[in-house]
Amino acid sequence: MTVWDDVVGQSQTVRTLSHAAADSAAMTHAWLLTGPPGSGRSTAARAFAAALQCPEHGCGVCRECRTALDGTHADVSIVATEGLSIKVEDTRALVQEAGLRPSVGRWRVIVIEDADRLTERAADALLKALEEPTPRTVWVLCAPSLEDVIITIRSRSRHVRLRTPPVAAVAELLTRRDGIPETMAVYAARAAQSHVGMARRLARDEAARNRRHEVISLPLKIRSVGLAIGAAADLAGIADEESAASSTERDQRERTRLLETLGADPAARTQPPHVRSQLSALEREQKARATRHARDVVDRALVDLLSMYRDALVVRSGASVGLVNSEAIDQVRALAAALTPERLLLCMDAIGEARERINLNVPPLLALEAMAVSLQLPTGPAAAAG
């Protein structure tokens, strides 16, 4: 057992980071881990933090490894925003922390799992710390791509790129770590397109599997403008349902915990001013988190939708490439028969454009409606000719 066991399909990354943890000559004060969603950036960052603290450079069983991995080590800080951005005041606090010597460990390690969500001012504050590094302090930044991080931070960090892990590697992890039956693990890994977190959820949550089935069933239903608008509403509704399922109970727990901490009566009709201000701040945080989560859920649904057109293009071209939605092969073949390769590519472009618009703060329903209109199936008998 080592700290790297859950970093699947990333042999080069593991070699680079484990070598740096064991050899101070290979270390640098700032690292930038990039890779597509689900590739394991955060998992690799936590494993690296554990290896840096471990006397054996990542044994996986000692106290240093265990506390670093679960985020309770005194000298390891894990920053993972649940809002839309990381603000400058939060970054300044981290910079102050970075100036302190390690209290119990070999290094002070600060992991920012969402470095792409740093505001411009927050990035400027972080840059100052990278320009004047503190001895024995290591920054580990995670982002989807180099382009998501400002160039001045990139230039002061050592870049390590993660790739999408193979389906078999993700399935093996689900079986080994989570006890998922092999057949279900393979399905979930393939349907999630090797996104480790999503694969785990699909494998364990039947409701999530049902919602995904609804999404991939949409392409064959869009046969008019009216049906396109309805499909967009259905897609938004699926995303809202998914988002609500994961946030309602959590929000209530956080509110109850805050009231208990403040010594307030949860059953009181009105609260003292200081309690109301704390509740308002919590509600703002929860709203920001809900907005981000809703966008993430919509984006994931669009990735699932995109996989159907990708599979149809594979079938239409006769390429010997595995299908993401092999369990829906009849629907994939029907979509391939209904659309030319050129039309399939245009549909894929429309989905990509919707993802970009939502990322740029276009209201999701408007972006989904524009996309769905572009996904209409042709009605003429010769529509799929060619």
KOLZA-883111 format. One record per residue (C-alpha): residue in three letters; y, z, x. Coordinates in steps of 0.05 Angstrom, whole numbers, padded with zeros to 5 digits, always signed. Layout:
<rs>
ALAYZX
...
</rs>
This chain:
<rs>
MET+00000+00000+00000
THR+00070-00017+00024
VAL+00140-00021-00006
TRP+00132-00097-00008
ASP+00072-00099-00056
ASP+00115-00117-00116
VAL+00156-00170-00079
VAL+00110-00227-00100
GLY+00111-00298-00074
GLN+00165-00284-00022
SER+00127-00282+00044
GLN+00185-00307+00086
THR+00233-00257+00055
VAL+00185-00200+00067
ARG+00176-00221+00140
THR+00251-00224+00152
LEU+00268-00158+00118
SER+00209-00118+00145
HIS+00224-00142+00215
ALA+00296-00120+00209
ALA+00275-00052+00182
ALA+00229-00042+00242
ASP+00274-00070+00296
SER+00347-00047+00301
ALA+00364-00108+00342
ALA+00349-00151+00281
MET+00393-00109+00235
THR+00462-00126+00209
HIS+00510-00086+00166
ALA+00510-00133+00106
TRP+00455-00174+00072
LEU+00460-00224+00015
LEU+00396-00236-00024
THR+00398-00297-00070
GLY+00347-00327-00116
PRO+00337-00351-00187
PRO+00332-00301-00244
GLY+00266-00265-00243
SER+00252-00281-00170
GLY+00254-00208-00151
ARG+00321-00200-00116
SER+00330-00128-00139
THR+00258-00110-00124
ALA+00265-00138-00053
ALA+00331-00101-00044
ARG+00300-00035-00064
ALA+00240-00047-00020
PHE+00286-00062+00039
ALA+00325+00002+00026
ALA+00259+00041+00026
ALA+00235+00008+00090
LEU+00300+00026+00124
GLN+00291+00100+00106
CYS+00216+00103+00120
PRO+00193+00131+00188
GLU+00138+00078+00186
HIS+00185+00023+00160
GLY+00157+00016+00090
CYS+00091+00053+00082
GLY+00102+00059+00006
VAL+00074+00129-00001
CYS+00121+00177+00037
ARG+00177+00215+00003
GLU+00230+00169+00033
CYS+00196+00107+00005
ARG+00184+00136-00064
THR+00254+00164-00074
ALA+00288+00100-00047
LEU+00247+00057-00094
ASP+00262+00098-00155
GLY+00336+00105-00138
THR+00337+00181-00124
HIS+00343+00181-00048
ALA+00407+00216-00026
ASP+00427+00160+00020
VAL+00410+00101-00025
SER+00458+00079-00079
ILE+00437+00027-00130
VAL+00492-00008-00169
ALA+00469-00049-00229
THR+00524-00062-00279
GLU+00506-00068-00352
GLY+00574-00095-00370
LEU+00607-00162-00358
SER+00635-00144-00290
ILE+00639-00093-00233
LYS+00710-00067-00232
VAL+00754-00052-00172
GLU+00754+00023-00183
ASP+00678+00024-00179
THR+00678-00016-00115
ARG+00730+00029-00083
ALA+00686+00089-00097
LEU+00628+00053-00062
VAL+00672+00036-00002
GLN+00690+00110+00005
GLU+00616+00128+00001
ALA+00600+00076+00054
GLY+00646+00111+00102
LEU+00602+00173+00102
ARG+00546+00185+00152
PRO+00475+00187+00124
SER+00460+00258+00099
VAL+00384+00259+00105
GLY+00361+00189+00120
ARG+00364+00139+00177
TRP+00414+00095+00141
ARG+00463+00097+00084
VAL+00443+00038+00040
ILE+00485+00011-00017
VAL+00451-00040-00061
ILE+00494-00081-00110
GLU+00445-00117-00155
ASP+00498-00159-00190
ALA+00545-00180-00135
ASP+00561-00243-00174
ARG+00595-00198-00226
LEU+00647-00169-00178
THR+00717-00182-00204
GLU+00765-00216-00155
ARG+00799-00149-00139
ALA+00732-00114-00131
ALA+00708-00168-00083
ASP+00772-00159-00042
ALA+00759-00084-00038
LEU+00688-00096-00015
LEU+00710-00147+00036
LYS+00751-00094+00072
ALA+00688-00052+00081
LEU+00649-00112+00108
GLU+00704-00130+00157
GLU+00704-00059+00186
PRO+00632-00037+00180
THR+00613+00036+00186
PRO+00556+00052+00235
ARG+00489+00067+00200
THR+00514+00038+00134
VAL+00480-00023+00104
TRP+00504-00065+00045
VAL+00451-00105+00007
LEU+00482-00153-00043
CYS+00443-00192-00095
ALA+00465-00255-00131
PRO+00433-00317-00163
SER+00463-00365-00110
LEU+00511-00368-00052
GLU+00562-00402-00096
ASP+00565-00340-00141
VAL+00595-00298-00085
ILE+00663-00310-00054
ILE+00660-00347+00013
THR+00692-00290+00053
ILE+00636-00243+00033
ARG+00584-00296+00046
SER+00610-00307+00116
ARG+00603-00234+00133
SER+00532-00225+00106
ARG+00464-00248+00130
HIS+00434-00293+00077
VAL+00362-00287+00054
ARG+00339-00336+00000
LEU+00284-00319-00050
ARG+00246-00373-00088
THR+00213-00375-00156
PRO+00145-00342-00146
PRO+00082-00379-00165
VAL+00054-00365-00235
ALA-00011-00340-00205
ALA+00026-00289-00162
VAL+00065-00262-00222
ALA+00001-00258-00264
GLU-00034-00220-00209
LEU+00023-00170-00206
LEU+00021-00159-00281
THR-00054-00146-00278
ARG-00051-00102-00216
ARG+00011-00062-00231
ASP+00014-00060-00307
GLY-00059-00066-00327
ILE-00046-00130-00367
PRO-00110-00169-00383
GLU-00116-00230-00340
THR-00112-00282-00396
MET-00049-00250-00425
ALA-00019-00242-00356
VAL-00028-00316-00340
TYR+00002-00337-00408
ALA+00062-00290-00399
ALA+00075-00312-00327
ARG+00073-00386-00346
ALA+00114-00377-00410
ALA+00166-00337-00372
GLN+00168-00391-00318
SER+00152-00337-00266
HIS+00209-00291-00286
VAL+00175-00225-00270
GLY+00214-00181-00318
MET+00208-00229-00376
ALA+00134-00240-00362
ARG+00122-00166-00366
ARG+00159-00161-00432
LEU+00122-00221-00462
ALA+00055-00191-00441
ARG+00069-00124-00473
ASP+00113-00140-00534
GLU+00083-00181-00590
ALA+00152-00185-00624
ALA+00180-00217-00562
ARG+00124-00268-00562
ASN+00137-00283-00635
ARG+00211-00294-00623
ARG+00196-00341-00566
HIS+00148-00380-00611
GLU+00205-00388-00661
VAL+00250-00416-00606
ILE+00201-00468-00580
SER+00187-00490-00652
LEU+00259-00511-00664
PRO+00261-00581-00631
LEU+00217-00613-00685
LYS+00259-00583-00741
ILE+00326-00614-00722
ARG+00327-00678-00763
SER+00399-00678-00790
VAL+00467-00647-00777
GLY+00454-00595-00831
LEU+00388-00576-00800
ALA+00420-00575-00731
ILE+00472-00524-00755
GLY+00416-00484-00787
ALA+00376-00486-00722
ALA+00436-00461-00683
ALA+00443-00403-00732
ASP+00369-00389-00726
LEU+00374-00388-00650
ALA+00434-00341-00652
GLY+00397-00297-00702
ILE+00336-00294-00657
ALA+00380-00273-00599
ASP+00416-00220-00642
GLU+00349-00192-00664
GLU+00324-00188-00593
SER+00389-00155-00570
ALA+00390-00105-00626
ALA+00318-00086-00615
SER+00334-00064-00544
SER+00402-00031-00554
THR+00406+00008-00620
GLU+00360+00064-00602
ARG+00387+00069-00532
ASP+00460+00072-00556
GLN+00443+00129-00603
ARG+00407+00168-00548
GLU+00467+00161-00502
ARG+00514+00185-00556
THR+00470+00246-00572
ARG+00464+00262-00498
LEU+00539+00258-00488
LEU+00553+00305-00547
GLU+00502+00354-00520
THR+00534+00352-00451
LEU+00603+00365-00481
GLY+00576+00421-00524
ALA+00597+00385-00588
ASP+00563+00388-00656
PRO+00531+00320-00670
ALA+00534+00335-00745
ALA+00609+00349-00746
ARG+00650+00301-00788
THR+00707+00303-00737
GLN+00707+00318-00663
PRO+00760+00350-00618
PRO+00807+00301-00583
HIS+00772+00307-00514
VAL+00704+00292-00546
ARG+00733+00233-00585
SER+00761+00203-00521
GLN+00694+00209-00486
LEU+00659+00178-00545
SER+00709+00120-00546
ALA+00697+00107-00472
LEU+00622+00107-00484
GLU+00629+00059-00542
ARG+00670+00012-00499
GLU+00616+00013-00446
GLN+00562+00001-00497
LYS+00601-00057-00528
ALA+00609-00090-00460
ARG+00536-00080-00446
ALA+00517-00108-00514
THR+00560-00170-00502
ARG+00528-00183-00435
HIS+00458-00171-00461
ALA+00470-00217-00521
ARG+00492-00273-00474
ASP+00432-00261-00429
VAL+00385-00263-00489
VAL+00416-00329-00513
ASP+00411-00358-00444
ARG+00338-00338-00440
ALA+00325-00370-00507
LEU+00358-00434-00482
VAL+00313-00433-00421
ASP+00253-00429-00467
LEU+00281-00486-00510
LEU+00293-00528-00448
SER+00220-00518-00427
MET+00197-00556-00489
TYR+00238-00618-00471
ARG+00215-00612-00399
ASP+00142-00610-00421
ALA+00153-00669-00468
LEU+00182-00708-00409
VAL+00121-00690-00367
VAL+00074-00714-00422
ARG+00115-00777-00434
SER+00116-00796-00361
GLY+00042-00779-00350
ALA+00059-00735-00290
SER+00003-00690-00265
VAL+00046-00627-00271
GLY+00027-00563-00307
LEU+00060-00549-00374
VAL+00100-00487-00389
ASN+00080-00489-00462
SER+00008-00510-00458
GLU-00009-00467-00518
ALA+00039-00511-00559
ILE+00011-00577-00535
ASP+00011-00609-00604
GLN+00085-00595-00612
VAL+00099-00620-00542
ARG+00062-00685-00555
ALA+00099-00694-00621
LEU+00166-00685-00586
ALA+00145-00733-00531
ALA+00126-00785-00584
ALA+00192-00777-00620
LEU+00239-00785-00561
THR+00246-00834-00504
PRO+00249-00806-00433
GLU+00324-00822-00432
ARG+00334-00784-00496
LEU+00294-00724-00470
LEU+00339-00721-00409
LEU+00402-00723-00453
CYS+00374-00666-00494
MET+00362-00626-00431
ASP+00433-00640-00408
ALA+00459-00616-00476
ILE+00422-00550-00468
GLY+00448-00542-00397
GLU+00519-00554-00421
ALA+00511-00501-00476
ARG+00489-00451-00423
GLU+00550-00467-00381
ARG+00597-00461-00441
ILE+00570-00393-00460
ASN+00577-00370-00388
LEU+00650-00391-00393
ASN+00660-00346-00454
VAL+00655-00399-00508
PRO+00630-00363-00571
PRO+00554-00371-00569
LEU+00547-00397-00640
LEU+00598-00453-00628
ALA+00563-00474-00564
LEU+00495-00472-00598
GLU+00520-00514-00657
ALA+00548-00568-00611
MET+00483-00568-00573
ALA+00438-00571-00634
VAL+00476-00631-00662
SER+00459-00667-00597
LEU+00385-00649-00605
GLN+00375-00685-00672
LEU+00311-00725-00676
PRO+00319-00800-00691
THR+00300-00823-00760
GLY+00284-00896-00750
PRO+00211-00920-00744
ALA+00225-00949-00675
ALA+00261-00888-00650
ALA+00211-00872-00595
ALA+00201-00943-00572
GLY+00204-00953-00497
</rs>
